[in-house]
Amino acid sequence: MEPTDYIYGIRAVIEAIREGRSIDKLFIKKDLSGDLASELFGLMREHRIVAQRVPAERLNRITRKNHQGVIALLPAIEYTNLGNLVTSLYDEGVLPFIVVLDGITDVRNFGAIARTAECCGVNALVIAERGSVSVGADAIKTSAGALHSIPVCREHSITGAVKFLKDSGFNVVAVSEKANFNYTKGDYAGPTVLVMGAEDTGISPEVMKLCDTRVSIPMFGHIGSLNVSVAAGVMMYEVVRQRLEANLEVI
């Protein structure tokens, strides 16, 4: 691990949180206590940052320097604020296109989706802070560098993010093999959100309830579903196809 991949020391991590720096993972020694630690815990609650309590040996494997029982791993990119992004897109007169990934944890699938999304002019990918993939070196490599170009919004709640996008005028489309509506019949001419779920669990029920439309990709073989990155690619290019046919700006 390169030194720039993490911050160590209680005070250094406190300052990073106050400055609004993105933190991918926060490791804290199990028995950490004291006034400075209490200040850190207060900031974590304020910013809704969840830490993993680990033994000192786990921290020492990351660095032998004086970490004081606290190490914050940093993402390979700076995440984008979803609210600011949506405001900016509307202000610029862009026809927005956003892809939400609900519960996807496989780095290779994430990287492949990001690569296709960048090629399709997707304005942002949305992932969750917890229980989701994050942007690391492997994801960036799989994306062929696309994750350096496309904004990624990491939200506290995917349900909250989808509700915000729906309230902001987006047509929210759930992609699920359980749906009965052919994906080519969907209307993607306006501000569009595609929601892709994990291959094993699919889209969560809470998110599914918020979606305006549920579509599926027809399957004719013996396997019940496509790889999520392939399904996402099919869907993204359907959005592009419809917009091109309607002479709408793709990006």
Secondary structure, DSSP 8 states (H G I E B T S, - for coil): --GGGEEESHHHHHHHHHTT---SEEEEETT--SHHHHHHHHHHHHTT---EEE-HHHHHHH--S--TTEEEE--SS----HHHHHHHHHHTT---EEEEEES---HHHHHHHHHHHHHTT--EEEEESSSS----HHHHHHTTTGGGTS-EEEES-HHHHHHHHHHTT-EEEEE-TT--SBGGGS--SSSEEEEEEBTTTBS-HHHHHH-SEEEB----SSSS---HHHHHHHHHHHHHHHHHHTT----
